[in-house]
C-alpha cells in the first residue's frame, strides 16, 4: 500500500482548518483530555466510559503515542485555535488493508457541540485520507440514539447505508447503529462539481 511519507501510512501529520488544528497527542494533553472526557454526556454514545481520574487521560495519551510509534490506526487531538486547548479527538478506529478501507470516529467537548466544529474536522480528515493515502472507502457509525453524529457525517458527504441491529455492546446494553460511508469516487465527484459551480 502507498504510504504518504517516511513515517508510515498512519503518520498523522498536523492538519489545519479555519478554527482548528489537528495534531498528534502528547502527554501534555492529559489535562485537557480529562477535562472533557470526564463528562458523562460526552461519553454517552462512545465506546469508552467517562474518565474518573486524570491517570486515565495519561494512560490514553501513552496508548496513542504507542500507536503512533508502531504506525497503527490512530487519532489526532483537535485543538481549538481560539483557546489553544485540546477539545476532542478524531481519527482512524480500524483499517482493512485488503479492501483499502478505514473507519473514522470522533469525540468533542460539550461546549462546542452544534457549532460546526466536528463537521469542520471530519471534512478535513476525509480530504487528507483520500488525497494522501491509498484509501478507497471511509466508514463511520453512530448509535441511533445519537442522530446529531449522523448529521455531521451527512454534511461531510457521507451516505447512510443502513442500520445494523444490536451491532455494539455499549455500557451494559446492545445498541443499534447506523453505518455511513464515502468512497473516493464520491469525494472526487464532489470536487469536480464544486469546481464547475465556481466557473
N, C-alpha and C positions, 0 to 999 in steps of 0.2 A: 504493500500500500504506500501511496505517496505520503511523505512527511514534510511539513512546511519548512522546517529548518533543522539545524543540527541537534536541537534539543529533543526532538521526537514529535510524534503525532499530537500528543496532548501537552504541548509546550506551554499553553495558556499565556500567550503574550498579553501585555497590557492593551486594553481596548478603551475607546472613549466615545461618549455621546455628548449631547448638548449639556446635560445636567449630571452625568455620571462618569465615573472611571471604573472599569472592571480590571482587577489585577489579582495576582496571586495572594493568598492569605499567608500571614506571618504570625509569629507568636505575639507580636504587639497588638494584634487584633482581638485578642481574647476578651478584653473588657467590653468592646463594642458588640461582639457576638453574644456575650452573656446578656447584655442589656436588652436585646430584642428576643433572644431565644428563651428567656425565662417567661415570656408572655404566653399564657395558655391558649389565647386566641390565635396567635401566630403558629403555634404547634398543632392546632386542632386538626388540620387536614393534611399534615405531612406525616412521614413515617417515623419521625423522631419525637420524643416526648419533651415537654418544656423542661429546660435545664433548672436544676435546683441549686447549683453551686458553680462558681467560676472555674473550678477544676475541670468541669465537663467541657467548658468552652476551650480551655487549654488543651485538653485531650483531642478535641475536634481539630484544632489548629495543627497539632502534631500529626494526626491522621492524614490531613490534607497535604501536609508537607511531604509525608512519605509517598503519597500518591504522585506528587509532582516528581519526586526523585526517581520513581520507577516507571514513569511515563504511563500512568494508568488514568482512566477517565476521572476527571477532577472538576472542581468548581472554582470560579472566580469569586472574590469578595467584591461586593457592589459598594463603591464609595460615592457618597453624595458630595458633590463639589462644594455646595454652599456651606456645609458644616465640616467637611473633611472627615466624616465619620463613616465607618463600615455599617451599612444599614440592611444588608441582606447578602444572599449568595445566589449564584446561578451557574449551572454547568452541566456536565455530562454524567448521567447516572449509570449509563450502560453503553457498551459498544459491541456491535456484531460485525466482525471483520468480513466474514463470508458474504454478507448482504450489504455491506457499506452503509450501515445504519447506526445512528446514535439516538439515545433517549436523553432529553433535557429535563431538568427540574429546577425549581427556584423557591425562594422564600424572601420575605421583605418585612421590615419593621412596620408595625401597625400605623404609625403616624404618617406614613407615606402612601397608605392604601388609597386607591381611587384617584391618584394624581397622575397616572400615566407613566410612572417610573418603571414598573416591571415591563410594560409594553416596550418602552424605550430600550431596556436592557435585552429583552428577548429578541427584538428585531436586530440588534447589533450582533448578538451571538449567532443568529441564523445566517446573517450576511457573512460573518467570518467563517463559519463552518462550511458553507458552500463555496466560498471564494478561495479559502486557503487549505482546505482538507479534501481528501478524496472520499467524500460522503455523498450518497445519493438520496438518503431519506433521513429526516429528523422527526422523531416521535415525541409526544408528551401526553401525559394523562392527568386527570384530576378526579377527585371524588365528586359524585353527582351532587352532593350537598354543598359543593363549593363552586357554583356556576361562574363566579367572578373570574376564576382562573381560566375557565373556558373562553371567556370574553377576551382575555389577554391573548390567548392563542389565536382566536379568530382575527383579531386586529392585526396580527403579525402574518396573516396569510395562511395559517394552518387550517386544515379541513377536518371536521368531525367525521370519524369513520364508523362509529358505533359505540354501544355500551357493552361492557363486559361485566356480567353479574358476579358479585362477590369475588372479584379478582384478587383483592388485597385483604389481609387481616391487619387491622389497624386499631390499636388501643382497645383491645378486647372484643372486637366485632369484625365480621366480614363486611366489606363495603363494595358497592358498585362503582365502577369508574368509567369515564368517557375517554376514548382514545382519539387523539388528533395527530395529524402528520402534515408535513410539507415536503414535496420532492424537489430535487434540484431543478427539474424542468419547470415546475411551478414557479420557483424563485426567478429563474432566468426569463420566463414569460412575463412576469410582473415587471422586471427591469425594462424589458423591451416596450411594454405598454406605457410605463412611466416616461420613457424617452420619447415615445410617439406623442404623448399628451403634451409634452413640453415644446413641441415644434409649432 
